[in-house]
Amino acid sequence: MAGVFDISVLKREFSGKNSFNRKDLLSFFKKSDPDINKGTFGWRIYHLKQQGLLRAIGRGVYSLSNKVLFHPPDEKELEKIHKQITANYPYLKVCMWNTRWMNDFMVHQSGRFLIIIEVEKDAAESVFYYLRDKGYNNAFLQPDENVMRQYVYQYPETLIVQRLLTKSPLQQLNKMIVPKLEKILVDIFCEQFIFSGFTGELKNIFNTAFEKYDINFSTLLTYAWRRGKKKEIIEFMKANTTIPGNILK
């Protein structure tokens, strides 16, 4: 049972480490219980995770850090657009976010912002024309690099309508669906022609995200794999960030 070891000792053992794995935990438990079996070991990990004392940040990799989950700020403009879309498409999954959220992650603040609106692929064109009909002349449908360069950044804030990839990491914000931080990090890495304002800040964004927030790297890398960029994003993080390499598997 979990009560046979002192949790304060566990904290002293691992609190100074950014990450540790199952082998490290097993060695720790064996100090007080040399005969611990596989079932008891697994139960202890589960129990500690349920208590919020142990966080899985990768496959078989954990942390005792007191980092918090990323919860984006309320956005009145997002809520307004979201209500308009869902009123016309009540059964459509809509994921939205504002690149304004990334200013807290960057050294050089951006003055122009994108509202990203992701919907199921068959509805993207319909939603785009609906927004145009509602007077959003700053709305664009899956713009390519040329459109981004010539038209998009002429507005202080632009709406980008895109297709939502299935099994994307999402969360609830009030009545809206918004991306988890893992999805945002992968998206801005994969679509640098859209998020060109972040290109020079990618290192700062990833480092700040890791320092401040609880990131599940298993979720991040699975999503990167679905986007066909797992190898590239691992190489980028290893070369440019303080994220421990043992997490990036």
N, C-alpha and C positions, 0 to 999 in steps of 0.2 A: 504494500500500500504506500501511497505518497507520504503518509505521516511518519514513516520510519527515518526520514532524513530531514535535516534542518534547512528550510528554504533560505534562511539568511546566509547559510554556508554556500548554497548554490549561487546566490547573488554575488557573494564575494569572489567566488571562483570564476564567474563568467562576465561580471558587469563591465570589466575593462576591455572586453573583446567585442569587435563589431559583429563577429559571427563565429559560430562553432557548429560542429556536425554531430550526427548520432553517435559516432565513435567516441567523441569527446564526452558526450553525456553518459554513455555507458561506462566509461572509465571512472567518471565522477561517482556514479551510483555504486559501482563495485567497491569503492573505498569503505562504504558503510554496510554494503550488502554483497559480499563476494559471490554469493550463489544466486544472484538475481537472474530470473529466467526471462525469456523473450516476451511472454505475455505481460508480466509485471512491468517490464521496461516500457513496453508500448503503452500500457495503461498510465504510467507516470507522465509520459510525454503528453498524452491526451489530456490528463487532468491539469497539468500546468498550462496547456494552451487554453483550456476552458476557463481557468482562473485569470487569464490575461497576463500571466507571468512569462510565458514563452511564446514567441512569434515565429512562425515559419516564413522565412524570407527567400527560400529556394527549395529545391528538392532535397530533403534531408539536411537542410541547413537552417539554423535557428539564431535568434538574437534575444537578449534580455533588455534591449534598449527601451527607453521610455519615449520613443518617437511616436507621433500621433498619425492617424490616418489623414489623408488629404481630403478636406471638405471645402469645396469652392464657395466663394461668397455668393449671397443672393444677387440676382441680376434682374432688375425690373424690366429692362428691354428684352431680355431672353424670355421672361415669363409672358410678356405681351405677345411676342411672336409665337411662342409655344401655344398659347391659348387660341390664337387665330388658326394655326395649322390643325390642332387637334379638334377644333370646332368643326372644321370642314372635312377632316379625315379622322373620325373618332376611334378607329380601330388600328391606326397606323403607329408603328413603333418609331418614335422620333428621339434622337439623341442630339443634344445641343451643348455648345460651350463657347466661351469668348476668350480670345487670345489675350485679353486684358489680364486674365488670371496669371499669366506668365511673368508679368512685370516684377512680382516679388522674387522671382528666380534669377533675374538678370541684373547685371551691373549697369548696362546702358538701357534706359527705359524706352519703350516704343511709344510713339505718338499716334500710330494708326493700328486699327484693330480689325480682326476678322471674327464674325459670328459663324461658327461652323454648324451646319444643320445636316445631320446624317439620317437618312431614311431608308427603308427597304428598297432594293434596287429598282423594282418595277414602278415605284411611286416617285422617284427623284425628279423626273421631268415634269410630272403633273404638279408637284409641290412648287417647283421653280416657277412655272407659269402662274400658279395661284398667287405667289408672293408678288410677282410683277403686276398682276391685276390689282393687287391690294395697294399698289403704289410704291413698292420697294424697288426702285430703279437701280439700287446698288446691290441687287441680287444677281449672282452668277451661278451657272450650272457646270460643275466639274471643269473649271477653267484650266486650260493648258498653260504652259510657261509663257507663251506669247501674250495671252489674254491677261495673265497676272501682271506682267510687266507693263503693258500698255494701258490697261483700263482699271484694274482692281484697286491699285493703291492711289488712285486719284481721289478716293473717298476717305474720310477719317475713319469710317467704319463700314465694312462690307459684309454682305451675307454670302456664304459659300454653301451651295447645296450639293451634297455628295451621297454616294451609296454607302449604306452601313454594312460593314463586314459582319457576317454571322459570327456568333460567339465572341464578340468584342467585350472587353472588360468594362462593365457599366455599373453605375450606382444611381441611387435615387436622391434628388435634391428637391425637397418639398414635393410638388406633383410632377416634376420633370425628371427625365432620364438624362444623366450627364456621364461623360467618360470618367473612369478611374484614372488616377495619375499614371498608372502603367500604360494605359492606352495613349494618353497625351504624349508621353515621352517617345513611344514608338512612332506615333504618327508624325511628330515634328521631325524625327530623324528620317523617316521614309519619304516624306513629301517635302523636301527642302525647297522645291521650286514654289510651293504654296506658302510655306512658312519661312520664306527667305529672310524675313526680319530677325529670325532666330539663329540663322546659320553661324554667325560669328559668336553667338552666345551659348551654343550647344554644351560646351564644356561646363560653363557656369550653371546652366539649367540642370544638368544631370548631377553635378556635385551638390548643389543646393537641395535638390530633391532628396538625395541620399542622406544628407546631413540632417534635414529637418523632418522628413516624413518616413513612415513605415511603408516600405515598398516590398511587394511580393515579386521577387525576381523570377520565380517559376511562372507566374502569370504573365509577366512582361515578356519573357523569352518565348513562351508558347504563342503569344499574340504576334511577336516579331517573326516567328517561324511561319505563322499563317500568312503573313505579309511577304514572305520570301526574303527576309532581311536578318534572320537570326545571326548568321555568321558575321555579317558586317557590323551589327550593333554590338556584338560581344567584342569584336576587335576595337571598335571605337571606345567602349567603356574601359577596356584594359589599358589602352594607350593614353587616354585623356582624363580619367577620373580616379577618385580615391576609393572606388568600389572594390572590395576584395575579390581577387580572381576566383577563389573557391566558390563564390556564389554564382558565378557566371558559367553555368554548365547546361 
